[in-house]
Amino acid sequence: MRQTYLGKQSSITDRTIKLLGIPPMLRNEEDLKRHINSLGIGEIPKIAEFPEFIN
């Protein structure tokens, strides 16, 4: 039920994830998109990178 609800959300905050410790082999936008898409959790239309983001 939760996954169904979450899957229907469409705002940018509903579709945003924060990744930390990305391995060097996935630090290219296309490689990272391909990897995330291969996980079967949904298609990634865009990746925005903020390397200096501090929590």
C-alpha positions as semicolon CSV with decimal commas, in nm:
position;residue;x (nm);y (nm);z (nm)
1;M;0,000;0,000;0,000
2;R;0,278;0,243;0,092
3;Q;0,469;0,173;-0,231
4;T;0,151;0,226;-0,435
5;Y;0,096;0,562;-0,265
6;L;0,457;0,669;-0,306
7;G;0,458;0,561;-0,670
8;K;0,176;0,804;-0,747
9;Q;0,357;1,109;-0,609
10;S;0,486;1,354;-0,867
11;S;0,629;1,666;-0,701
12;I;1,005;1,721;-0,721
13;T;1,046;1,657;-0,348
14;D;0,858;1,327;-0,383
15;R;1,103;1,220;-0,652
16;T;1,427;1,340;-0,491
17;I;1,688;1,116;-0,334
18;K;2,020;1,205;-0,175
19;L;2,316;0,982;-0,254
20;L;2,636;0,985;-0,054
21;G;2,957;0,792;-0,111
22;I;2,904;0,735;-0,482
23;P;3,181;0,506;-0,613
24;P;3,418;0,663;-0,869
25;M;3,285;0,435;-1,145
26;L;2,935;0,586;-1,104
27;R;3,029;0,954;-1,078
28;N;2,942;1,013;-1,443
29;E;2,578;1,122;-1,485
30;E;2,497;0,866;-1,756
31;D;2,660;0,578;-1,567
32;L;2,473;0,670;-1,249
33;K;2,139;0,698;-1,435
34;R;2,196;0,362;-1,602
35;H;2,279;0,198;-1,268
36;I;1,976;0,342;-1,085
37;N;1,746;0,253;-1,376
38;S;1,879;-0,105;-1,364
39;L;1,756;-0,137;-1,004
40;G;1,395;-0,138;-1,125
41;I;1,275;0,137;-0,890
42;G;1,167;0,373;-1,166
43;E;1,314;0,567;-1,453
44;I;1,548;0,854;-1,374
45;P;1,478;1,142;-1,614
46;K;1,739;1,383;-1,470
47;I;2,023;1,392;-1,221
48;A;2,124;1,715;-1,049
49;E;2,461;1,705;-0,878
50;F;2,551;1,925;-0,581
51;P;2,902;1,815;-0,482
52;E;2,943;2,086;-0,218
53;F;2,603;2,028;-0,053
54;I;2,642;2,023;0,324
55;N;2,373;1,862;0,535
